[in-house]
Amino acid sequence: MDWAGAECERPGLWVPALAVLLMGACQARPIPDSSPLLQFGGQVRQRHLYTDDAQDTEVHLEIRADGSVRGAAHRSPESLLELKALKPGVIQILGVRTSRFLCQRPDGTLYGSLHFDPEACSFRELLLADGYNVYQSEAHGLPLRLLPSDSLSQDPAPAGPARFLPLPGLPPAPPEPPGMLPPEPPDVGSSDPLSMVGPLQGRSPSYAS
């Protein structure tokens, strides 16, 4: 008996087995960290971090050229920050004007560094339901919190979280185009009040006013 011929005459036996193999290979699997609420690595945002927690006045976090971190009542070039995701939920914060990274010491005090230290300069970003965010040191677990605006000491930051509202960084206003002089009013006493004939040079004296 020709077994090869017999197998070729019964191709239907292989169809169910092949379908099962293809279905197993083509099963859809979820993408890791596919939630839109998570920050993916490489995502960059420019924001001003506004806070009103335990402050005499509403302030925006500033990273200054001398490395100090303070609060300013109004948004400024020093308060424009670049928030870049290092991994889902963890970011680094860079001062756009000063090119200093926001970092935190083990006692909770903040400073700006020209060099990025993953242990000191990585913050976990926690999104709150009211639109504010809470930032915590990934290494130390301490909340990011500004010192009172009138404090000049380097005392440890008070305990407890501080809420920050990330405000979009406004792009610089485009330069205004050079001003154009408004047209002169027509000379109603002239024989050519709309200046349609052209310049005076080569003009007939009949058109002179």
C-alpha positions in Angstrom: 0.0 0.0 0.0 1.3 3.4 -0.9 1.3 5.3 2.4 2.5 8.5 0.9 -0.4 8.5 -1.5 -2.8 7.8 1.3 -1.5 10.7 3.4 -1.9 13.0 0.4 -5.4 11.9 -0.1 -6.3 12.9 3.5 -5.0 16.5 3.9 -7.9 17.4 6.2 -6.1 15.7 9.1 -3.4 18.4 9.1 -5.7 21.4 8.9 -6.9 21.4 12.6 -3.4 20.8 13.9 -1.9 23.7 11.8 -4.7 26.0 12.8 -4.0 25.4 16.5 -0.3 26.1 16.0 -1.0 29.4 14.2 -3.5 30.5 16.8 -1.0 30.0 19.6 1.8 31.9 17.7 -0.5 34.8 16.9 -2.0 35.5 20.3 -1.9 39.2 21.2 0.0 40.1 24.3 -0.3 43.4 26.2 2.6 45.9 25.8 4.4 46.3 29.1 3.6 49.7 30.8 1.1 50.5 28.1 -1.0 52.7 30.3 -1.1 56.4 29.1 -0.7 57.5 32.7 2.8 56.2 32.8 5.8 58.3 31.7 8.0 56.5 29.2 11.7 56.8 29.0 12.9 59.7 26.9 9.7 61.8 27.3 10.6 65.4 27.8 8.4 68.2 29.1 9.1 71.8 29.9 7.2 73.0 32.9 7.1 75.5 35.8 6.6 73.8 39.1 4.1 75.8 41.1 3.4 75.1 44.8 1.3 76.8 47.6 2.0 74.3 50.4 3.0 75.9 53.7 4.1 79.0 51.9 3.4 82.6 52.8 3.0 83.3 49.1 2.5 81.2 46.0 5.8 80.3 44.5 7.5 78.6 41.6 10.6 76.4 42.0 13.8 78.0 40.7 17.2 76.5 40.2 19.6 79.4 40.3 23.1 79.8 38.8 24.8 79.4 42.2 23.2 76.0 42.8 20.6 77.2 45.2 17.0 76.2 44.9 14.4 78.7 46.0 10.8 79.8 45.3 9.9 82.8 43.2 6.5 84.5 43.2 6.4 84.8 39.4 7.5 82.5 36.6 11.0 83.4 35.4 13.7 81.9 33.1 15.2 80.2 36.2 11.9 78.5 37.0 11.5 76.9 33.5 12.4 73.2 34.1 12.9 70.3 31.8 11.3 67.1 33.1 12.6 64.0 31.4 11.4 60.5 32.1 14.2 58.0 33.0 11.8 55.1 33.4 8.1 54.7 34.1 7.2 57.0 37.0 10.8 58.3 37.6 12.1 61.6 36.2 15.1 64.0 36.2 14.5 67.7 36.6 16.9 70.1 34.8 16.9 73.9 34.9 16.7 75.2 31.3 18.5 78.5 32.0 21.2 77.2 34.4 21.7 73.7 33.0 21.7 72.4 36.6 19.9 69.2 37.7 17.6 69.4 40.7 19.1 67.1 43.4 18.3 66.2 47.0 20.6 65.4 49.9 19.8 62.7 52.4 18.5 65.3 54.9 16.0 66.6 52.3 17.7 69.8 51.3 17.6 70.7 47.6 20.5 71.9 45.4 21.3 72.3 41.7 24.2 70.3 40.3 26.0 70.6 37.0 26.4 66.8 36.9 23.6 64.2 37.0 23.9 61.8 39.9 21.3 59.0 39.5 21.0 58.6 43.3 20.6 62.2 44.2 18.8 63.6 41.1 16.2 61.0 40.3 12.6 61.7 41.5 9.5 59.5 41.5 6.5 61.4 40.1 3.2 60.7 41.8 0.1 62.1 40.0 -2.8 63.2 42.3 -6.5 63.4 41.4 -6.6 67.2 41.7 -4.0 67.8 38.9 -1.1 68.4 41.4 1.9 66.1 41.6 4.1 64.9 44.4 7.8 64.2 43.8 9.9 62.0 46.0 13.6 61.1 45.9 13.8 57.6 44.4 16.9 56.8 46.6 15.9 58.4 49.9 12.1 58.4 49.7 12.0 62.0 50.9 9.4 64.4 49.4 10.6 67.3 47.3 9.7 70.4 49.3 10.8 74.0 49.1 12.1 75.9 52.1 10.1 78.9 53.2 11.0 81.9 51.0 12.3 83.9 54.0 14.6 81.1 55.2 18.3 81.6 54.5 19.4 78.6 56.6 20.2 75.2 55.3 18.0 73.4 57.9 16.5 70.1 56.8 13.3 70.4 54.8 10.1 69.9 56.9 8.4 66.5 56.8 5.4 65.8 54.7 4.7 65.9 50.9 4.5 69.1 49.0 2.2 69.4 46.0 3.4 70.9 42.8 1.3 71.9 39.8 3.2 71.6 36.6 2.5 74.6 34.4 3.3 74.5 30.7 6.4 76.5 29.8 5.3 79.3 27.5 7.4 79.5 24.3 9.3 82.8 23.9 7.3 85.4 22.1 8.4 85.8 18.4 10.1 89.0 17.6 7.8 91.7 16.2 8.4 92.5 12.6 9.9 95.9 11.9 7.3 98.5 12.0 6.0 99.9 8.8 5.2 103.6 8.5 1.5 104.2 8.0 0.6 105.7 4.6 0.4 109.4 4.4 -3.0 110.9 4.0 -3.8 112.0 0.4 -3.1 115.5 -0.6 -6.6 116.7 -1.5 -5.1 119.9 -2.9 -3.0 118.1 -5.5 -3.9 117.2 -9.0 -2.7 113.6 -8.2 -4.0 113.0 -4.6 -3.5 109.2 -4.8 0.1 109.5 -6.2 -0.9 107.3 -9.2 1.3 109.2 -11.8 4.7 108.4 -10.1 7.6 110.4 -8.8 8.1 114.0 -9.7 11.2 113.2 -11.8 10.3 113.3 -15.5 6.8 114.4 -14.7 5.0 117.1 -16.7 4.7 120.4 -14.8 1.0 120.1 -15.3 0.8 117.4 -12.6 2.7 119.5 -10.0 0.6 120.7 -7.2 
